[in-house]
Amino acid sequence: MAKSFTPGESSGSTAGATPVTVIPAPTAGARMIRSITIYNEDTANVKATIQQDDGGGKTKMATRELAPDQTLLYEVVQNLTGVQLMEVVLAGAVSATEPTWKASWADLEDVV
């Protein structure tokens, strides 16, 4: 059975200690994570976490302290299914500018 491959991407800014969805749950089949980046545009260090939310709990996938102008790159082979999604969250408020993020994925579905 063949698979269809539909790319997707999103970008935005963090919201301090409030989790922000960067890769939404798939609507069907599986969603393969390609990459997530977080860039610290602030003038102070920030602690950024990338986490998976499965609807019943959250699993930290990567946590890093980012100095100003540093980027966290998360590249893994990981599929999301059902209600699973990926979020970014900071350990607290920023001093001036929220870090920005970019995410890319591919939807995988069986083709008959």
Residue pairs with C-beta under 8 A, 6 or more apart in sequence:
1 110
1 111
1 112
2 110
2 111
3 108
3 109
3 110
3 111
4 107
4 108
4 109
4 110
4 111
5 106
5 107
5 108
6 106
6 107
6 109
7 34
7 104
7 105
7 106
7 107
8 31
8 104
8 105
8 106
8 107
9 102
9 103
9 104
9 105
10 22
10 23
10 24
10 102
10 103
11 100
11 101
11 102
11 103
12 20
12 22
12 100
12 101
13 20
13 98
13 99
13 100
13 101
14 20
14 38
14 48
14 88
14 89
14 90
14 94
14 98
14 99
14 100
14 101
15 98
16 90
16 92
16 93
16 94
16 98
17 89
17 90
17 91
17 92
17 93
18 89
19 51
19 53
19 58
19 87
19 88
19 89
20 87
20 88
20 89
20 101
21 53
21 85
21 86
21 87
22 36
22 50
22 86
22 87
22 88
22 101
22 103
23 31
23 33
23 36
23 80
23 85
23 86
23 103
23 105
24 31
24 85
25 31
25 80
25 82
25 83
25 84
25 85
26 80
26 81
26 82
26 84
26 107
27 107
28 107
28 109
29 81
29 107
29 108
29 109
29 110
30 79
30 80
30 81
30 107
30 108
30 109
31 79
31 80
31 81
31 105
31 106
31 107
31 108
32 77
32 78
32 79
32 80
32 105
32 106
32 107
32 108
33 74
33 76
33 77
33 78
33 79
33 80
33 86
33 103
33 105
34 75
34 104
34 105
34 106
35 73
35 74
35 75
35 102
35 103
35 104
36 50
36 73
36 74
36 86
36 88
36 101
36 102
36 103
37 71
37 72
37 73
37 74
37 101
37 102
37 103
38 48
38 50
38 66
38 71
38 72
38 88
38 99
38 100
38 101
39 69
39 70
39 71
39 99
39 100
39 101
40 46
40 48
40 66
40 67
40 68
40 69
40 70
40 71
40 99
41 68
41 69
41 97
41 98
41 99
41 100
42 68
42 94
42 95
42 96
42 97
42 98
42 99
43 68
43 95
43 96
43 97
44 68
44 94
44 95
44 96
45 65
45 66
45 67
45 68
46 65
46 66
46 90
46 91
46 94
46 99
47 63
47 64
47 65
47 66
47 90
47 91
47 92
48 63
48 64
48 66
48 72
48 88
48 89
48 90
48 91
48 99
49 60
49 62
49 63
49 88
49 89
49 90
49 91
50 60
50 61
50 62
50 63
50 72
50 74
50 86
50 87
50 88
51 58
51 59
51 60
51 61
51 86
51 87
51 88
51 89
52 58
52 59
52 61
52 80
52 84
52 85
52 86
52 87
53 84
53 85
53 86
53 87
54 82
54 83
54 84
55 82
55 83
55 84
58 87
61 74
61 76
61 78
61 86
62 72
62 74
64 72
66 72
66 99
79 108
80 86
80 105
86 103
88 101
90 99
